[in-house]
Amino acid sequence: MKREEAEDRNARSKATRGLKKLVERLERQHMRAEEVVEGLQNQLGDPAIYDDKVAMKQAIDAHAKARAKADELLAEWEAAVAELDEAENR
């Protein structure tokens, strides 16, 4: 009985190890993406950027792209966390 329980724990641990690494990697990527978004928001907060229409357009486009990437990474992280929770509770 105890041996079976230990084998089950070991199997669960092996199964979740990769998911834990994925969750950690996605979390780091998301944090970096949010830092990029924040930097672009700071640029857009500078009134001087609106004097240069080309720079303004580039900053707005870069912000939109960075925001979409951060949102995508957050969704991937949430899905990985849910999968990890499910795997740990089997």
BELMOSUL-V808917 format. One record per pair of residues at least 4 apart in sequence whose C-alpha atoms are under 6 Angstrom apart, sorted by sequence separation. I is the first residue (numbers start at 0). J is the second residue. If there is no record, write none. Layout:
BEGIN
i=I j=J
i=I j=J
END
This chain:
BEGIN
i=12 j=16
i=25 j=29
i=57 j=61
i=58 j=62
i=62 j=66
i=49 j=55
i=48 j=55
i=39 j=62
i=36 j=65
i=36 j=66
i=33 j=69
i=32 j=69
i=29 j=69
i=29 j=72
i=25 j=76
i=22 j=76
i=22 j=79
i=18 j=83
END
